[in-house]
Amino acid sequence: MEQFDRILPQVSKPARYAGGEWNSCSKGWETTPIRIALCYPDVYEIGMSNLALSILYEILNLQPDVLAERVYAPWTDMEMALRKESIPLFSLETKHPLKQFDIVGFSLGYELTYTNVLNILDLARIPLFSSQRDRSHPLVIAGGSCALNPEPMAEFIDLFVVGEGEEAILELVDVFRRHSGNRKEVLEAVAGLDGFYVPSFYQVAYREDGTIEGIVPKIPEAKAKIRRRIVSKLPVPPTRPVVPYVEVVHDHGSIEIQRGCTQGCRFCQAGMVYRPVRQRSPEEILEAMDQLCRNCGFRETSLLSLSTGDYSGIEELVVQLSQRCRTSNTALSLPSLRLDSNAVRLMESLPSQRKTTCTFAPEAGNERLRRVINKDISDEAILETLAAFLDRGWSKLKLYFMLGLPSETVDDVHSIVQLVAKIRGLGGILRLQIGTSVLVPKPHTPCQWVAQETEEQLLPKFDILKRGLRGQQVRLSWPDPRNSQIEAALSRGDRRLGQVLYHAWQSGAKFDAWGDRFDYGKWLDAFGRCGLEPSFYANRERPLGEVLPWQHIDIGVSTRFLQEEYRKLWRDEQTPDCRSGNCNACGLQQWQGSCRERYEATRARAGTAR
């Protein structure tokens, strides 16, 4: 590809676009009938750290008649070069233009990457709007956590995969085979299957006040409710991931040991939408570790889970993995640990003697506000746990707090300062970092009805932290509240936001997740051109009876359960973890029994294996 060779030396980090990495898969283009491009709408370094894309890449390329290739959002210098040379965006593996693929699939994990999706389609010379595509164009699909409210992207995506994709993507490929890629027939065939949502088959009606009256199917094949796909047993984890040429965000091997969480934090979308809890066996994890070492040469492997310490038999698993790490001279990391004594024991058992930064998320500065969000941890437990880490030689600590939580007062913000002072008083900390974020109410959580606090409400709270932590030898970081407002608007938005996204992209909005690239003025202008306000979506408390834009998406957790959790939130009332107590009747108890029954069964299997 002569043009490619000419422009590559002109851009920063040309290895982002070169392809040919270790373990990448290149099949014969002419001899493989079904061609799929897997797109992550951010730069290579971020997209290569996405486990979902790695899983789908391996699953699809194991199919003899399917090839899957990768595409990431080109950085601005590469985009300029592509446009100047009139080169359509291409895949990494074979450098074929995206428009020549049969299916182009996007992984949507963050709302502020939506404009990058539009930019990728435009660079690929694929019509942005699904209504403008015909049988000569690829089928544009999307999945990921953001697909659980697909409406803001509904005008641009032909088909959403709702829920877990390991089995659903193969069903889609099978339908594609049977109908020889006929766009209309494929969409009609999958519309009747669980986990597939075709936006063009649905009509949205609005009330005069701008709220939604209803979302109804337009054709018989389309279902009134789209049920989230749930994989009953986690498949074998990918053990031959592509090894990047350049350093990426998560530059290590990854093994997902568990999916789902029952802690029930009320702001946490992942904790709701990835239920029920499913665990891989210790044998599978140990085998995956051995395979990763042989196939990739990573110096570190990370055990992935929403709450790693909740894995049944985690102590013995870490001991066995540590033995392998010592043999292979590699490191093991355990992200997503809760602040308790179990975390200390687990970190102490790791093979590496290097004391890295310990990262935890108390979320709130006092016990009352942690009860509000159902984060069951006391101040005493926090201090005891951190003191134990300091006694064992850890000298770097990073804590995350969230501002704008429901019922939060000025005193609650001061309590963060007071808690940090107590932590500083433990002694021994050489470096303490405090990261803050703003509550973004997410769909399918008890906070989905909560109003996000405005910039005017949040800025005085940030000032309290800045003044209170000054002189405490603490490094404090805080987000731009305007950025969080746009994220919240897109998170809880309806189909009308498609035009907002289009106008924002036309005005140059892209890489909005990058702080130095975000331009609030462009977004305000885009909302204004559509006669809409971001505050209507982000900063408005919603009554429990309002029809929500994602109401036709059934994640398995019932609306009744979420509403009761919302009421408990305002009563400062906690809900216990159902693995160790009574079933909380979240709606998924009908799925192979209660969480406690599945947990006990898993523990029994682990005990038998030992």
C-alpha positions in Angstrom: 0.0 0.0 0.0 2.1 2.8 -1.4 0.1 5.7 0.1 0.2 4.1 3.6 4.0 3.7 3.4 4.2 7.4 2.4 2.1 8.8 5.3 3.3 6.5 8.1 6.6 8.4 8.7 4.7 11.7 9.0 2.7 10.7 12.1 3.4 10.3 15.8 3.6 6.7 17.0 3.4 5.0 13.6 3.2 1.6 15.3 -0.4 2.5 16.2 -1.3 1.8 12.5 1.4 -0.7 11.4 -0.3 -4.0 12.5 1.6 -7.3 12.3 2.0 -7.6 16.1 2.8 -10.9 17.8 -0.4 -13.1 17.9 -2.3 -10.9 15.4 -4.3 -13.0 13.0 -4.3 -12.4 9.2 -6.5 -14.6 7.1 -6.8 -14.8 3.4 -9.1 -11.9 2.3 -10.3 -13.5 -0.9 -10.8 -17.0 0.6 -12.7 -15.9 3.8 -16.4 -15.2 3.1 -17.4 -13.2 6.2 -15.2 -10.2 7.1 -15.7 -8.3 10.4 -13.9 -5.2 11.6 -13.8 -4.7 15.3 -13.5 -1.1 16.2 -12.6 0.6 19.5 -13.4 4.3 19.3 -10.2 5.6 20.9 -6.5 5.5 20.2 -4.6 2.2 19.9 -3.1 2.4 23.4 -6.5 2.5 25.0 -8.3 0.1 22.6 -5.6 -2.5 22.9 -6.3 -2.6 26.7 -10.0 -3.5 26.1 -10.6 -7.1 27.1 -14.0 -7.4 25.3 -12.4 -6.7 21.9 -9.7 -9.3 22.6 -12.3 -11.9 23.5 -14.4 -11.3 20.3 -11.2 -11.2 18.2 -10.3 -14.7 19.3 -13.8 -16.1 19.2 -14.4 -14.9 15.6 -11.1 -15.8 14.2 -11.6 -19.4 15.4 -14.4 -19.6 12.9 -13.0 -21.0 9.6 -15.2 -18.8 7.4 -14.7 -15.6 9.4 -11.9 -13.1 9.7 -11.8 -10.4 12.3 -9.5 -7.5 12.1 -8.9 -4.4 14.3 -9.5 -0.7 13.9 -8.8 2.1 16.4 -9.5 5.8 16.2 -6.6 7.5 14.4 -5.0 10.4 16.3 -5.5 13.9 14.9 -2.2 13.8 12.9 -3.1 10.5 11.2 -6.6 11.8 10.5 -5.2 14.8 8.8 -2.9 12.7 6.7 -5.7 10.3 5.7 -7.9 13.2 4.6 -5.1 15.0 2.8 -4.2 11.9 0.8 -7.8 10.8 0.4 -7.2 7.4 2.0 -10.2 5.7 3.6 -9.6 4.3 7.1 -8.3 0.8 7.0 -7.8 -2.2 9.3 -4.5 -3.0 11.0 -4.2 -6.6 9.8 -4.6 -6.4 6.0 -5.0 -2.7 5.4 -8.3 -3.2 3.7 -10.7 -0.2 3.9 -13.5 -0.5 6.5 -16.1 0.0 3.8 -15.1 -3.3 2.3 -15.9 -5.4 5.4 -19.3 -7.1 5.8 -19.8 -6.0 9.4 -18.2 -3.1 11.3 -18.6 -3.6 15.1 -18.0 -0.9 17.7 -17.3 -1.5 21.4 -19.1 1.3 23.3 -17.8 1.5 26.9 -17.8 5.3 27.5 -20.2 7.9 26.3 -17.6 10.5 25.5 -16.2 8.3 22.7 -19.5 8.6 20.7 -18.2 11.4 18.4 -15.2 9.2 17.6 -17.6 6.6 16.3 -19.0 9.2 13.9 -15.5 10.3 12.9 -14.4 6.7 12.2 -17.4 6.1 10.0 -16.8 9.3 8.1 -13.1 8.5 7.6 -14.2 5.0 6.3 -16.6 6.7 3.9 -19.5 4.8 5.4 -22.7 6.9 5.7 -23.1 8.1 9.3 -26.9 7.5 9.5 -28.2 4.0 9.3 -31.1 5.3 7.1 -28.6 6.3 4.4 -27.0 2.9 4.1 -28.0 0.2 1.6 -26.8 -3.3 0.8 -23.5 -2.0 -0.6 -22.5 -0.8 2.9 -21.3 -2.9 5.9 -23.7 -3.7 8.7 -22.8 -1.4 11.5 -23.3 -2.9 14.9 -22.4 -2.0 18.5 -22.2 -3.5 21.9 -20.7 -2.8 25.4 -22.1 -1.3 28.5 -23.3 1.8 26.7 -25.5 -0.3 24.5 -27.7 -0.7 27.6 -29.0 2.7 26.7 -28.7 2.6 23.0 -31.0 5.5 22.2 -28.4 8.4 21.8 -26.6 6.3 19.1 -29.7 4.8 17.6 -29.6 6.9 14.4 -26.1 5.7 13.6 -26.1 2.0 14.5 -28.0 -0.7 12.5 -28.0 -3.2 15.2 -27.1 -3.3 18.9 -25.9 -6.4 20.8 -27.4 -6.0 24.3 -25.5 -7.8 27.0 -22.7 -10.3 26.9 -21.4 -11.0 23.4 -19.6 -14.3 23.5 -22.6 -16.3 22.3 -24.6 -13.5 20.7 -21.9 -12.7 18.2 -21.8 -16.3 16.9 -25.6 -16.3 16.6 -25.3 -13.1 14.5 -22.7 -14.6 12.3 -24.9 -17.7 11.8 -27.8 -15.5 10.8 -25.5 -13.6 8.4 -24.5 -16.9 6.8 -28.1 -18.2 6.4 -29.2 -14.9 4.7 -26.0 -14.4 2.6 -25.5 -11.0 4.2 -28.8 -9.6 3.0 -29.1 -6.5 5.2 -32.9 -6.4 5.5 -33.3 -10.2 6.1 -30.5 -10.2 8.7 -32.0 -7.4 10.7 -35.5 -8.9 10.6 -34.2 -12.3 11.6 -32.2 -11.1 14.6 -34.9 -8.7 15.8 -36.8 -11.7 17.2 -33.8 -13.1 19.2 -32.8 -12.2 22.7 -30.1 -9.6 23.0 -30.5 -7.9 19.6 -32.0 -4.4 19.1 -32.6 -2.8 15.7 -33.5 0.8 16.4 -35.1 1.5 13.0 -37.8 -1.1 13.9 -39.0 1.1 16.8 -40.9 4.3 17.1 -40.4 6.8 20.0 -43.3 9.1 21.0 -42.7 12.2 23.1 -44.9 14.2 25.4 -45.1 18.0 25.2 -42.8 18.4 28.2 -40.0 16.5 26.4 -40.3 13.3 28.3 -41.0 10.0 26.5 -44.5 8.6 26.1 -43.5 5.2 24.8 -41.2 3.2 22.7 -43.0 0.7 20.5 -42.1 -1.8 17.8 -43.0 -1.0 14.2 -42.8 -4.5 12.8 -44.1 -7.9 14.1 -40.6 -9.3 14.4 -39.4 -6.7 16.9 -39.9 -7.4 20.6 -41.4 -5.0 23.0 -38.6 -5.8 25.5 -35.0 -6.6 24.6 -33.6 -9.1 27.1 -29.9 -8.7 27.9 -27.8 -11.7 26.9 -26.2 -13.6 29.8 -23.6 -16.2 29.4 -24.4 -19.1 31.8 -20.8 -20.3 32.0 -17.8 -18.1 31.3 -15.9 -19.5 28.2 -12.2 -20.2 28.3 -10.4 -16.8 28.6 -8.3 -15.6 25.7 -4.8 -16.8 26.1 -3.2 -15.5 22.8 -4.0 -11.8 22.9 -2.3 -9.5 20.4 0.9 -8.2 22.0 1.2 -4.5 21.2 4.2 -2.8 19.6 3.9 0.3 21.9 3.3 0.7 25.6 -0.5 0.6 26.2 -2.6 1.7 29.1 -2.7 -1.8 30.6 0.5 -3.3 29.4 0.1 -6.7 31.0 -1.7 -10.0 30.6 -5.3 -10.2 32.0 -7.4 -13.0 33.2 -11.0 -12.4 34.1 -11.5 -14.6 37.1 -15.1 -13.6 37.9 -17.9 -11.7 36.3 -20.6 -9.9 38.2 -20.7 -8.4 41.7 -23.3 -8.5 44.6 -21.9 -5.7 46.7 -24.8 -3.5 45.4 -23.1 -0.1 45.3 -26.1 2.1 44.2 -24.1 4.3 41.8 -22.3 1.4 40.1 -23.7 0.4 36.7 -21.3 -2.5 36.3 -22.4 -4.0 39.6 -26.0 -4.1 38.3 -25.6 -5.0 34.7 -23.0 -7.7 35.0 -25.0 -9.8 37.5 -25.3 -12.6 38.3 -21.9 -13.6 39.7 -20.1 -16.3 37.7 -16.6 -17.6 38.5 -14.0 -19.4 36.6 -12.6 -22.5 38.2 -9.1 -22.3 39.7 -7.9 -24.9 37.2 -9.0 -22.7 34.3 -7.3 -19.7 35.7 -4.0 -21.5 36.4 -4.0 -23.0 32.9 -4.7 -19.5 31.5 -1.8 -18.1 33.4 0.5 -20.8 32.0 -0.7 -20.1 28.4 -0.3 -16.3 28.7 3.3 -16.8 29.9 4.0 -19.1 26.9 2.2 -17.2 24.3 2.8 -13.5 25.1 5.8 -13.0 27.3 4.1 -10.5 29.6 6.1 -9.5 32.7 2.9 -9.1 34.7 -0.6 -10.7 34.8 -3.6 -9.0 36.4 -6.7 -10.8 37.8 -9.7 -9.0 36.6 -13.0 -8.8 38.5 -15.3 -6.1 39.9 -14.4 -7.2 43.4 -11.4 -9.6 43.2 -11.4 -10.4 47.0 -14.9 -11.8 46.6 -13.7 -14.7 44.5 -14.3 -17.9 46.5 -11.0 -19.4 47.5 -9.0 -16.3 46.4 -6.3 -16.8 49.0 -5.4 -20.3 47.8 -5.7 -19.2 44.2 -3.2 -16.3 44.7 -0.8 -18.7 46.5 -0.8 -21.1 43.5 -0.5 -18.3 41.0 2.3 -16.7 43.0 4.3 -20.0 42.8 4.0 -20.0 39.0 5.0 -16.3 38.9 8.2 -17.0 40.9 9.0 -19.8 38.5 8.5 -17.6 35.4 9.9 -14.5 37.0 6.7 -12.5 36.4 4.5 -10.3 38.6 0.9 -10.7 39.7 -1.5 -7.8 40.3 -4.9 -7.7 42.1 -6.9 -4.6 41.1 -10.4 -4.0 42.5 -9.7 -4.9 46.1 -12.0 -3.7 48.9 -10.6 -1.8 51.9 -10.5 -4.7 54.4 -8.0 -7.0 56.2 -8.4 -9.5 53.3 -6.8 -7.0 51.0 -3.7 -6.8 53.2 -3.3 -10.6 53.3 -3.7 -10.9 49.5 -1.2 -8.1 48.7 1.3 -9.6 51.1 1.1 -13.0 49.3 2.0 -11.5 46.0 5.4 -12.7 44.6 6.8 -9.3 43.8 8.6 -7.5 46.6 8.2 -4.2 44.9 5.9 -2.0 46.9 3.7 -0.3 44.2 0.9 2.2 44.8 -2.1 0.9 46.7 -5.3 2.2 45.2 -8.7 2.1 47.0 -12.1 3.8 46.6 -13.8 4.8 49.9 -16.1 7.0 47.7 -17.3 9.1 50.6 -15.7 10.7 53.6 -18.0 9.3 56.3 -20.1 6.3 57.2 -23.5 7.9 56.7 -22.8 8.8 53.1 -21.3 5.4 52.5 -24.6 3.9 53.7 -26.4 6.0 51.2 -24.5 4.4 48.3 -24.5 1.0 50.0 -20.7 0.9 50.5 -20.4 -1.1 53.7 -17.2 0.0 55.2 -16.5 1.9 58.4 -14.0 4.7 59.1 -12.3 2.3 61.6 -11.9 -0.4 59.0 -10.4 2.1 56.5 -7.8 3.3 59.0 -6.9 -0.2 60.3 -6.5 -1.5 56.8 -4.3 1.4 55.6 -2.2 1.3 58.8 -1.5 -2.4 58.1 -0.3 -1.5 54.6 2.0 1.2 56.0 3.4 -1.2 58.6 4.3 -3.6 55.8 6.2 -1.1 53.8 3.8 0.4 51.3 4.6 4.1 51.0 2.3 5.2 48.1 -1.4 5.5 48.5 -4.2 6.6 46.1 -7.8 7.1 47.3 -10.8 7.9 45.2 -13.8 9.9 46.4 -17.0 10.9 44.6 -18.7 14.3 44.9 -22.3 15.1 44.2 -23.7 12.0 45.9 -27.4 12.0 46.9 -28.1 13.9 50.1 -24.5 15.1 50.2 -23.9 18.2 52.4 -21.0 20.6 52.9 -20.2 18.7 56.1 -19.9 15.5 54.1 -17.3 17.2 51.9 -15.4 18.4 55.0 -15.4 14.8 56.3 -13.2 13.8 53.3 -10.6 16.4 54.6 -11.0 15.0 58.1 -10.5 11.4 57.0 -7.4 12.3 54.9 -6.0 14.1 58.0 -6.5 10.9 60.0 -4.8 8.8 57.3 -1.9 11.3 57.3 -1.7 10.8 61.0 -1.0 7.1 60.6 2.6 8.1 59.5 4.9 6.5 57.0 3.1 7.7 53.8 5.6 9.3 51.4 3.1 10.0 48.7 -0.7 10.4 49.1 -2.9 11.1 46.1 -6.6 11.9 46.3 -8.6 11.5 43.1 -12.2 12.9 42.9 -15.0 12.3 40.4 -18.5 13.6 40.0 -21.5 11.3 40.3 -22.8 10.5 36.8 -26.2 8.9 37.2 -26.2 5.8 35.0 -29.1 3.8 33.5 -30.2 0.6 35.2 -28.9 1.7 38.7 -30.8 3.0 41.7 -29.3 6.4 40.9 -30.8 6.6 37.4 -33.6 8.9 38.8 -31.2 11.2 40.7 -30.3 14.7 39.5 -26.6 15.3 38.8 -25.3 18.3 40.7 -24.6 21.4 38.6 -21.3 23.1 38.2 -22.5 25.9 40.5 -23.2 23.3 43.2 -19.9 21.4 42.7 -17.3 24.1 42.5 -17.7 25.2 46.1 -17.2 21.6 47.2 -14.0 21.3 45.2 -12.8 24.6 46.8 -13.4 23.0 50.3 -11.1 20.1 49.3 -8.5 22.3 47.8 -8.4 24.6 50.9 -8.7 21.7 53.4 -6.0 19.6 51.9 -3.5 22.4 51.2 -0.5 21.9 53.5 -1.3 18.2 54.0 1.3 17.1 51.4 -1.5 15.6 49.3 -1.8 15.6 45.6 -5.4 16.3 44.6 -7.0 15.9 41.2 -10.5 16.8 40.2 -12.6 16.6 37.0 -14.2 19.3 34.9 -17.9 19.3 36.0 -18.9 20.4 32.5 -17.4 17.3 31.1 -19.3 15.2 33.6 -22.5 16.9 32.7 -22.2 16.0 29.0 -21.3 12.4 30.0 -24.5 12.3 32.2 -26.6 13.8 29.4 -25.4 11.2 26.9 -25.7 8.5 29.5 -29.4 9.2 30.2 -30.2 10.6 26.8 -32.9 9.7 24.3 -32.9 9.3 20.6 -33.0 13.1 20.0 -29.4 13.3 21.1 -28.4 11.7 17.8 -28.7 15.1 16.2 -26.8 16.7 19.0 -23.9 14.2 18.5 -24.0 14.9 14.8 -23.8 18.7 15.2 -21.1 18.4 17.9 -19.0 16.2 15.6 -19.5 18.5 12.7 -18.1 21.4 14.8 -15.0 19.4 15.5 -15.8 17.5 18.8 -13.8 14.3 19.0 -11.6 12.7 21.7 -14.0 14.3 24.2 -12.7 11.9 26.9 -9.3 13.7 26.7 -9.4 16.7 28.9 -7.4 19.0 26.6 -9.6 18.1 23.7 -13.0 18.6 25.3 -14.8 21.8 24.2 -17.9 22.5 26.3 -18.9 25.4 24.0 -19.2 23.1 21.0 -21.6 20.8 23.0 -23.7 23.7 24.2 -24.0 25.0 20.6 -25.0 21.5 19.4 -27.7 21.2 22.1 -28.9 24.7 21.2 -29.2 23.9 17.5 -31.5 21.0 18.4 -33.6 23.0 20.8 -32.4 20.9 23.8 -30.6 21.5 27.1 -28.0 19.2 28.7 -29.5 20.0 32.1 -32.8 18.4 31.0 -30.9 15.0 30.8 -28.2 15.5 33.4 -29.4 17.8 36.2 -33.1 16.9 36.4 -34.4 14.5 39.0 -36.8 12.0 37.4 -40.0 10.8 39.0 -40.2 7.0 39.5 -43.1 6.8 37.1 -41.4 8.5 34.2 -40.8 6.4 31.1 -37.0 6.2 30.7 -35.3 6.1 27.3 -33.9 2.7 28.2 -37.1 1.2 29.6 -37.4 -1.3 26.7 -34.0 -2.8 27.6 -34.4 -5.6 30.2 -31.2 -6.3 32.0 -32.7 -8.9 34.3 -32.5 -6.7 37.4 -36.1 -5.6 38.0 -37.4 -2.0 38.0 -39.1 -2.8 41.3 -35.8 -3.7 42.9 -34.1 -0.6 41.6 -36.9 1.6 42.9 -36.7 0.0 46.4 -32.9 0.6 46.4 -33.6 4.3 45.4 -36.0 4.6 48.4 -33.4 3.0 50.7 -30.8 5.5 49.4 -32.8 8.4 50.8 -33.4 6.5 54.1 -29.6 5.9 54.6 -30.5 2.2 54.7 -28.1 -0.5 53.5 -28.8 -3.7 51.6 -26.6 -6.6 52.7 -24.6 -8.6 50.2 -26.9 -11.5 49.2 -24.1 -14.0 48.9 -23.8 -14.1 52.7 -27.5 -13.5 53.6 -31.0 -13.6 52.3 -31.8 -13.2 48.7 -32.5 -9.5 47.9 -34.9 -10.5 45.0 -33.1 -8.3 42.5 -34.9 -10.2 39.7 -32.1 -12.5 38.7 -32.9 -15.1 41.4 -34.9 -16.8 38.7 -31.7 -17.3 36.8 -30.3 -20.6 38.1 -31.2 -19.8 41.7 -30.1 -17.1 44.1 -26.7 -15.6 44.3 -26.0 -17.3 47.6 -26.9 -20.7 46.2 -24.5 -20.2 43.2 -21.8 -18.9 45.5 -22.1 -21.9 47.9 -22.0 -24.3 44.9 -18.9 -22.6 43.6 -17.2 -22.8 47.0 -18.1 -26.5 47.2 -16.6 -27.1 43.8 -13.5 -25.2 44.7 -13.2 -27.3 47.9 -13.6 -30.5 46.0 -10.9 -29.5 43.5 -8.5 -28.7 46.4 
